[in-house]
């Protein structure tokens, strides 16, 4: 499982982590929050594309695809 300084981008396929903090400026942070990734939310990594972008996760019961640069703004534990 990931440590508190790890980002969602570094989580292995099949692992479930909890969102600890969102980083980034207002627009990026707001976009990530609008997708349902808020502090305390459980996120399961389902798939990673062959070149690593995008990353498919399950959040709040639905599937979500994130770009690598978006996933870097999500700190997880």
trRosetta pair geometry for C-beta under 8 A, 3 or more apart (Angstrom, degrees):
i j d omega theta_ij theta_ji phi_ij phi_ji
1 15 6.2 161 -109 -159 60 121
1 17 6.5 147 -161 -96 89 87
1 77 7.7 34 149 157 110 48
2 6 3.7 -125 -172 77 111 147
2 10 6.4 119 -115 93 122 100
2 11 5.4 -65 -42 -94 131 85
2 15 7.2 112 -20 141 91 147
2 17 5.2 4 33 -109 116 140
2 76 5.0 53 82 97 142 103
2 77 6.5 -135 93 -132 86 18
3 6 5.1 110 54 -13 65 106
3 77 6.8 -16 176 -126 26 68
4 20 5.7 111 -146 -98 81 173
4 75 6.9 32 175 164 59 111
4 76 7.9 -140 -129 102 35 30
4 77 4.7 4 -90 -91 68 105
5 75 7.1 -44 -139 -147 25 112
6 10 5.0 -110 -165 70 102 129
6 11 7.1 114 141 -65 125 74
6 17 8.0 -106 92 -138 118 156
6 75 7.2 123 78 -153 40 65
6 76 5.9 -51 92 63 90 83
6 77 7.8 134 47 -89 97 39
7 10 5.5 93 60 7 70 98
7 11 8.0 -112 107 -23 45 86
7 71 6.3 111 146 140 106 74
7 72 5.0 19 167 -139 162 42
7 73 7.4 73 -145 18 122 15
7 74 6.0 105 -163 71 79 60
7 75 6.0 -56 -99 -97 63 48
7 76 6.7 91 -158 11 21 92
8 11 5.7 -36 -156 1 46 120
8 17 7.2 -166 -107 68 72 138
8 19 7.9 -11 -65 -100 116 84
8 37 7.9 -46 -54 -146 158 143
8 43 6.5 -27 -123 106 119 153
8 45 7.6 160 -173 -76 83 109
8 55 7.2 159 137 103 100 155
8 57 7.3 -32 -174 -70 126 152
8 66 7.1 14 115 84 136 158
8 71 4.2 -117 89 -164 102 87
8 72 7.6 -111 50 -57 80 20
8 74 4.0 14 -11 81 123 119
8 76 5.4 99 -73 -24 68 130
9 55 6.9 -155 -118 -33 55 155
9 68 5.5 69 -125 -156 120 74
9 71 4.0 126 -67 112 76 114
9 72 5.0 5 -19 -72 138 65
9 74 8.0 136 -21 52 72 91
11 15 5.0 -137 -180 76 98 125
11 17 5.5 -113 -111 -11 140 137
11 43 7.8 130 46 103 172 107
11 45 4.8 169 107 -29 112 140
11 76 6.4 -11 -63 71 125 154
12 15 4.8 86 64 -14 80 123
12 45 6.8 168 99 67 30 142
13 45 5.4 -113 -115 116 40 108
13 46 7.2 -3 -151 141 85 14
13 47 6.6 33 -128 -109 117 27
13 48 6.0 -114 -71 -2 107 101
14 44 7.6 -23 -165 -173 23 94
14 45 6.8 -33 13 77 26 86
15 44 7.2 -174 98 -143 35 62
15 45 5.8 20 54 30 76 108
16 42 5.7 8 180 -175 108 105
16 43 6.9 165 -152 83 62 38
16 44 4.4 -27 -96 -92 85 83
16 45 8.0 -159 -81 11 39 66
17 42 7.4 161 85 -150 30 60
17 43 5.7 -22 64 62 78 89
17 45 7.9 30 8 -20 103 97
17 76 3.9 49 142 171 137 130
17 77 6.4 152 -168 69 95 30
18 40 6.5 -19 -174 -147 107 29
18 41 7.1 155 -153 78 63 33
18 42 5.7 -38 -95 -94 70 60
18 43 7.5 147 -104 16 21 79
18 76 6.4 145 71 -157 38 79
18 77 5.4 -27 63 62 93 84
19 22 7.3 8 -179 -56 119 83
19 37 5.7 151 -90 -175 153 80
19 38 6.5 140 88 98 148 24
19 39 5.5 -131 111 -116 100 31
19 40 6.5 -34 67 26 88 24
19 41 4.8 18 18 52 122 83
19 42 8.0 -131 -3 -69 80 15
19 43 6.3 75 -47 -13 92 119
19 74 5.9 -65 -125 -168 100 101
19 75 7.4 93 -163 75 61 54
19 76 5.9 -50 -102 -100 40 78
20 39 6.7 8 175 -135 17 86
20 75 4.7 -66 65 110 104 96
20 76 5.9 159 0 -119 94 19
20 77 4.9 84 -58 -16 122 103
21 39 6.5 19 -89 -99 40 106
21 75 4.4 5 57 50 86 123
22 29 5.1 119 132 -139 123 89
22 32 5.6 169 -140 93 131 138
22 33 6.6 -82 -28 -59 173 90
22 37 7.0 119 -87 119 119 101
22 38 7.6 -53 -29 -126 128 42
22 39 7.3 -109 -11 -56 90 82
22 73 6.0 30 -164 147 74 93
22 74 6.1 -19 -108 -104 72 59
22 75 7.4 -150 -76 18 23 83
23 29 7.4 -124 114 -88 17 103
23 73 4.9 -137 65 -152 76 71
23 74 8.0 -138 21 -57 79 21
23 75 6.6 76 -21 -26 104 105
24 28 3.7 -85 156 89 140 127
24 29 4.8 175 80 -54 97 81
24 32 7.4 110 46 -2 143 134
24 73 4.2 -8 -29 -133 126 132
25 28 5.6 82 55 21 69 102
25 29 6.6 -142 96 -6 27 101
26 29 5.9 -65 -140 42 21 109
26 30 5.9 21 164 -20 64 112
27 30 5.9 -55 -144 36 25 111
27 31 6.4 27 156 -21 61 106
28 31 5.8 -55 -150 33 30 112
28 32 6.5 27 154 -16 64 106
28 70 7.3 -162 -164 -118 97 71
28 73 5.8 -160 144 -94 121 168
29 32 5.9 -57 -151 37 30 109
29 33 6.3 28 153 -16 65 109
29 73 7.0 -139 -87 167 63 135
30 33 5.7 -57 -146 40 31 110
30 34 6.2 35 154 -24 65 107
31 34 5.7 -54 -148 34 29 114
31 35 6.8 28 152 -19 61 104
31 70 7.4 -92 106 -126 117 117
32 35 5.8 -56 -156 32 33 111
32 37 5.0 -60 169 67 87 120
32 70 6.1 165 -88 -169 101 98
32 73 5.9 -138 -53 97 156 124
32 74 6.4 -170 -165 -69 141 100
33 36 7.9 106 178 -28 35 8
33 37 6.6 -100 -95 70 32 67
33 38 5.6 60 -136 -83 81 87
35 59 7.2 64 138 73 88 156
35 64 5.8 106 176 -151 115 142
35 66 7.6 118 141 -87 166 99
36 41 6.7 150 150 -145 77 162
36 59 4.8 141 103 130 121 125
36 60 4.9 -104 -180 13 139 136
36 62 7.6 107 20 52 166 111
36 64 7.1 -152 49 -62 116 153
37 41 6.0 -147 -141 66 42 144
37 43 6.8 22 -118 -76 97 134
37 59 6.1 -68 -75 -134 74 155
37 64 7.9 -158 -46 107 104 163
37 74 5.7 -57 168 -110 141 132
38 41 5.3 96 58 -22 63 122
41 59 6.2 32 157 -155 129 98
41 60 6.7 -45 -151 -50 119 93
42 59 7.8 173 90 -128 53 58
43 57 5.1 -3 -175 179 100 134
43 58 7.2 157 -158 73 51 52
43 59 5.3 -10 -110 -90 83 89
43 74 7.6 26 6 155 167 146
43 76 6.9 -91 49 -112 121 134
44 57 6.3 150 76 -163 45 75
44 58 4.5 -6 57 49 102 103
45 48 7.1 5 176 -50 116 95
45 55 6.5 -48 -139 179 101 109
45 56 7.6 105 -165 82 58 53
45 57 5.4 -43 -102 -102 48 85
46 56 4.6 -60 68 109 107 98
46 57 6.1 168 5 -110 89 24
46 58 5.7 90 -46 -27 116 92
46 63 6.9 -37 15 -129 159 98
47 55 7.5 175 92 -160 54 46
47 56 4.2 18 52 44 91 119
48 52 5.9 -7 169 -127 113 46
48 55 5.2 -13 -109 -114 79 76
48 56 7.4 -148 -71 22 34 74
49 52 6.4 -51 71 36 81 10
49 53 5.8 -50 54 72 126 28
49 54 5.7 76 -13 43 124 46
49 55 7.5 -104 4 -71 82 39
52 55 7.7 -12 178 -65 56 89
52 68 6.1 35 136 -76 97 132
53 67 6.0 23 -156 -150 105 65
53 68 4.7 -69 -94 -21 103 106
54 65 4.3 62 122 178 148 101
54 66 5.9 155 -169 73 103 32
54 67 5.6 -66 -110 -88 91 43
54 68 7.4 -146 -124 -33 47 65
55 65 7.0 151 74 -155 39 59
55 66 5.1 -25 62 63 93 90
55 67 7.8 80 17 -179 84 4
55 68 6.8 104 -19 -83 109 59
55 71 5.4 40 34 -64 143 151
56 63 6.2 -6 -172 -170 103 101
56 64 7.2 155 -154 81 56 40
56 65 5.1 -28 -96 -96 72 76
56 66 8.0 166 -88 18 25 70
57 63 7.5 153 83 -154 36 54
57 64 5.3 -26 67 66 84 91
57 65 7.8 152 19 -95 69 27
57 66 6.4 7 8 2 116 114
58 61 7.3 9 179 -117 98 10
58 62 7.1 169 -150 83 66 23
58 63 5.9 -37 -97 -95 69 56
58 64 7.4 142 -108 18 20 83
59 62 6.5 -31 68 63 67 73
59 64 5.2 -11 21 9 114 135
66 70 4.5 -127 -170 85 97 122
66 71 4.8 116 121 -59 130 91
66 74 8.0 -32 -167 0 165 137
67 70 4.6 95 56 5 81 102
67 71 7.0 -149 93 -6 42 88
68 71 5.6 -57 -146 38 33 112
68 72 6.6 43 153 -30 65 101
69 72 5.7 -43 -152 22 34 118
69 73 7.6 34 151 -19 57 100
70 73 6.1 -60 -168 28 40 111
70 74 7.5 28 144 -16 67 106
71 74 5.8 -59 -157 31 44 111
